[in-house]
Amino acid sequence: MTTTTTSPDGSPRELAAVLVDVYRRCLSARADTARPKRDAEELARAILDGVRAHRRHGDGAADASCLALTLVGRAVAEATAGTPRDARFRRDVLEALLRDSDVVSRMVAEFGCEHPVLRHLAAKSASACVLYQLQVSGSVHPEWRGTCERALLSLPAGPELDSCLWSLTSVLQKLLRDHRQELVGTLVTVFDASVGVAARRFLSADRSARGAGGAADTFCLLLDLLEILAASGPAPSGGARSPHLTHVHAAALLAAVNRVSQQD
């Protein structure tokens, strides 16, 4: 069985057609667990072409990119589910994406995208990949980490910061759900300084700077992250302070929440 692949110059419609074929092949992988790794690598390249389609072709390729991002998230879910035999080919696809294509960096680049659906799918699938790598190797993806830290430290309310806040909260939530306290501690330690800066700057900012609209969304996402950090408990090393941010900034948090409730 051969795999159809995309080319960098393929039209958005051609890319979408190839990705539909990739989706069907992934669905049929359970019945063909002995497929060679080269098939997985070709499927990975096709998915990556789809992820990059929006950058190459603009809004006309948004649907193809959204489909590709959905396939990345599905690859993570299916690689970690079922029996090892059933998941083998899907894991090969995922490993090819993470190893050769570094699809996480491509998805992180979309965190500031103006297309809301594409941006959300990029954050969702990137978070799934970051979580997978963290659980497998114990390492935090450098591009994801760097982007989130820069966004937290610069703090302009906008799509990129919102995506970073949502992504970090999502990864922490899943680690807490799976009782991976040591990995929670790893993330808390990594992001302690940048989250602390974000909390101080955002909570002490002038009221007009938070305003309505996008800044209000950012504020809610920051509160969600602080809530998760408060629930995470101290890191195993005992050196991280992020779980105590809600205590340190309790007065500012209560005042900010009170202002929001009065505005509503």
Legacy VTK file of the C-alpha trace (Angstrom):
# vtk DataFile Version 3.0
C-alpha trace
ASCII
DATASET POLYDATA
POINTS 264 float
0.000 0.000 0.000
1.432 3.376 -0.984
0.727 6.654 0.719
-0.208 9.826 -1.115
1.862 12.792 0.009
1.555 16.506 -0.478
3.978 18.890 -2.073
4.830 22.386 -0.843
3.128 23.839 -3.909
-0.087 21.837 -3.582
-3.293 23.867 -3.653
-5.398 24.118 -0.474
-7.993 21.846 -2.084
-5.358 19.240 -2.936
-3.940 19.451 0.572
-7.383 18.926 2.079
-8.000 15.903 -0.159
-4.698 14.333 0.848
-5.434 14.938 4.523
-8.820 13.246 4.201
-6.951 10.276 2.741
-4.485 10.413 5.648
-7.411 10.386 8.083
-8.876 7.287 6.426
-5.520 5.525 6.486
-5.095 6.286 10.167
-8.529 4.831 10.850
-7.596 1.641 9.013
-4.266 1.262 10.816
-5.773 -1.120 13.391
-6.281 -3.704 10.664
-2.765 -3.227 9.287
-0.445 -3.121 12.283
2.535 -4.492 10.336
2.887 -1.486 8.029
6.478 -0.273 7.631
7.765 2.876 9.277
8.238 4.582 5.921
4.426 4.712 5.597
4.245 6.435 8.971
6.898 8.930 7.897
5.016 9.759 4.685
1.803 10.276 6.615
3.671 12.531 9.035
5.003 14.640 6.154
1.498 14.976 4.729
0.160 16.154 8.087
2.996 18.658 8.455
2.273 20.059 4.987
-1.295 20.598 6.172
-0.191 22.337 9.381
1.947 24.715 7.298
-0.728 25.291 4.653
-2.198 28.382 6.323
1.243 30.023 6.447
1.855 29.282 2.768
-1.556 29.935 1.261
-3.346 32.253 3.693
-6.941 32.010 4.867
-7.908 29.905 1.850
-5.988 27.016 3.397
-7.381 27.417 6.927
-9.622 24.354 6.563
-6.679 22.172 5.514
-4.615 23.396 8.449
-7.471 22.795 10.876
-7.856 19.238 9.581
-4.105 18.636 9.920
-4.094 19.981 13.485
-6.998 17.693 14.339
-4.996 14.762 12.955
-2.049 15.650 15.201
-4.297 15.619 18.257
-5.835 12.339 17.152
-2.384 10.823 16.626
-1.461 11.638 20.221
-4.722 10.258 21.605
-4.538 7.030 19.644
-0.828 6.478 20.223
-1.473 6.419 23.952
-4.663 4.346 23.874
-5.440 0.682 23.297
-3.012 -2.211 23.322
0.634 -1.710 22.286
0.003 -3.727 19.102
-2.991 -1.629 18.072
-1.148 1.634 18.783
2.150 0.742 17.110
1.574 2.341 13.706
-0.085 5.407 15.202
2.861 5.819 17.547
5.210 5.599 14.561
3.285 8.464 12.903
3.468 10.564 16.047
7.158 9.888 16.624
7.905 10.817 13.001
6.083 14.126 13.492
7.856 14.911 16.728
11.291 13.687 15.679
11.741 14.741 12.064
9.154 17.430 11.507
9.052 19.087 14.937
5.384 19.766 14.441
5.153 21.344 17.907
7.208 24.342 16.773
4.899 24.760 13.768
1.825 24.682 15.986
3.290 27.072 18.556
3.910 29.516 15.694
0.108 29.649 15.260
-0.569 30.694 18.870
-0.880 34.299 17.736
-2.912 33.524 14.603
-5.957 35.720 14.041
-8.071 32.752 12.894
-9.805 31.682 16.147
-10.523 28.040 15.252
-7.042 27.432 13.862
-5.483 29.114 16.900
-7.503 26.993 19.326
-6.725 23.742 17.504
-3.027 24.652 17.413
-3.021 25.246 21.183
-5.007 22.068 21.832
-2.834 19.776 19.687
0.434 21.408 20.768
-0.585 20.860 24.385
-1.264 17.185 23.678
2.193 16.776 22.102
3.922 18.658 24.926
2.147 16.444 27.462
3.134 13.295 25.562
6.800 14.317 25.398
6.797 15.334 29.048
5.368 11.974 30.098
7.702 9.969 27.857
10.980 11.834 28.381
10.377 14.193 31.292
11.501 17.133 29.127
9.605 20.312 28.306
9.507 21.236 24.617
11.878 24.229 24.264
9.864 26.163 21.671
6.626 25.807 23.637
8.405 26.775 26.838
10.146 29.768 25.258
6.994 31.091 23.595
4.937 30.791 26.776
7.628 32.425 28.912
8.035 35.349 26.489
4.285 35.890 26.331
3.935 35.816 30.122
6.824 38.215 30.641
5.790 40.734 27.973
2.097 40.455 28.836
0.357 42.220 25.958
-3.222 40.978 26.097
-3.852 39.197 22.821
-4.155 35.887 21.010
-0.636 34.589 21.719
-0.782 35.186 25.452
-4.280 33.697 25.621
-3.116 30.579 23.766
-0.134 30.206 26.101
-2.253 30.584 29.227
-4.800 28.081 27.928
-2.102 25.612 26.855
-0.181 25.716 30.132
-3.402 25.321 32.121
-4.475 22.376 29.955
-1.174 20.518 30.403
-1.213 21.060 34.174
-4.838 19.921 34.431
-4.108 16.650 32.670
-1.001 15.989 34.751
-2.982 16.564 37.936
-5.758 14.296 36.699
-3.209 11.540 36.030
-1.537 12.094 39.421
1.824 12.936 37.843
2.892 15.197 40.673
6.580 15.036 39.787
5.842 16.365 36.292
3.559 19.037 37.728
6.523 20.061 39.861
8.711 20.234 36.751
6.331 22.651 35.030
5.748 24.707 38.164
9.494 25.128 38.571
9.988 26.044 34.908
7.232 28.680 34.833
7.405 29.970 38.407
9.189 33.231 37.580
7.237 34.101 34.422
3.817 33.326 35.929
4.760 35.381 38.977
5.676 38.348 36.779
2.428 38.008 34.817
0.329 37.878 37.969
2.028 40.918 39.504
1.875 43.018 36.357
-1.643 42.087 35.336
-3.222 42.355 38.772
-1.517 45.659 39.549
-2.168 47.179 36.114
-4.465 50.149 35.711
-8.107 49.170 35.485
-8.426 50.624 31.987
-5.585 48.407 30.759
-7.688 45.343 31.497
-10.869 46.800 30.079
-13.359 44.670 28.231
-13.096 42.297 25.318
-9.810 40.487 24.772
-8.171 41.743 27.967
-11.076 40.388 29.995
-10.581 37.003 28.335
-6.888 37.113 29.245
-7.760 37.931 32.843
-10.105 34.933 33.074
-7.476 32.624 31.580
-4.909 33.900 34.077
-7.327 33.204 36.922
-7.837 29.655 35.601
-4.074 29.113 35.583
-3.660 30.493 39.108
-6.455 28.217 40.296
-4.689 25.157 38.861
-1.390 26.237 40.389
-3.052 26.670 43.767
-4.410 23.114 43.503
-1.089 21.650 42.400
0.614 21.811 45.792
4.348 22.375 46.324
6.827 20.923 43.862
8.772 17.855 45.040
11.950 19.960 45.157
10.301 22.373 47.542
11.749 25.285 45.601
8.809 26.409 43.471
6.597 29.228 44.706
3.876 29.290 42.035
1.280 27.331 44.061
1.368 30.169 46.586
0.721 32.951 44.066
-2.970 33.041 44.895
-2.032 33.567 48.546
0.564 36.230 47.799
-1.822 38.130 45.539
-5.019 37.296 47.440
-6.030 40.921 48.022
-5.442 41.900 44.377
-7.276 38.821 43.131
-10.307 39.470 45.326
-10.402 43.124 44.297
-10.119 42.246 40.592
-12.821 39.571 40.778
-15.066 41.977 42.667
-14.615 44.640 39.967
-15.454 42.118 37.235
-18.611 40.981 39.054
-19.709 44.608 39.522
-19.157 45.341 35.813
-21.269 42.304 34.867
LINES 1 265
264 0 1 2 3 4 5 6 7 8 9 10 11 12 13 14 15 16 17 18 19 20 21 22 23 24 25 26 27 28 29 30 31 32 33 34 35 36 37 38 39 40 41 42 43 44 45 46 47 48 49 50 51 52 53 54 55 56 57 58 59 60 61 62 63 64 65 66 67 68 69 70 71 72 73 74 75 76 77 78 79 80 81 82 83 84 85 86 87 88 89 90 91 92 93 94 95 96 97 98 99 100 101 102 103 104 105 106 107 108 109 110 111 112 113 114 115 116 117 118 119 120 121 122 123 124 125 126 127 128 129 130 131 132 133 134 135 136 137 138 139 140 141 142 143 144 145 146 147 148 149 150 151 152 153 154 155 156 157 158 159 160 161 162 163 164 165 166 167 168 169 170 171 172 173 174 175 176 177 178 179 180 181 182 183 184 185 186 187 188 189 190 191 192 193 194 195 196 197 198 199 200 201 202 203 204 205 206 207 208 209 210 211 212 213 214 215 216 217 218 219 220 221 222 223 224 225 226 227 228 229 230 231 232 233 234 235 236 237 238 239 240 241 242 243 244 245 246 247 248 249 250 251 252 253 254 255 256 257 258 259 260 261 262 263
